[in-house]
Structure formats: structure tokens, C-alpha cells
Amino acid sequence: MNINDIQLQIQTNPLISKQLERRPKKAVFSDAAKKAWLDLENRLEDSPLKEATQALNKHHQIK
């Protein structure tokens, strides 16, 4: 078997077009989830985790 020719087919950045088609996901919290996050925030001492929990609760308008 003699091979005289090799042909390459290249597809560049196939993910970009798929990423443009996607819409950002929106998290939806149930009432139970909102209560759980608020309870967690109230139990935590001052820390970066508590700050992150407060930001999450504020973002989802839990308070």
C-alpha cells in the first residue's frame, strides 16, 4: 500500500457558534430553598461564606 496524499479537514472554534445560541440560565429558588439559604445566613458567623450567602440572598431578593 502506497500513500501519496493526506488530506486534513479542520474545523476551527466549533463551540463559539453554539455558545452564542445559548441563553444564560436563570436560577429559580423554591420557597423551601429561599428559607434554607436565609437560615444558613443567619447561622453563620461573619466570614467570606456569610458575605457570599448574603449576596446570593440579596440577588434572589430573599430578604
Sequence and secondary structure as in RCSB ss.txt:
>XXXX:A:sequence
MNINDIQLQIQTNPLISKQLERRPKKAVFSDAAKKAWLDLENRLEDSPLKEATQALNKHHQIK
>XXXX:A:secstr
             HHHHHHHH         HHHHHHHHHHHHHS SSHHHHHHHHHHHHTT  
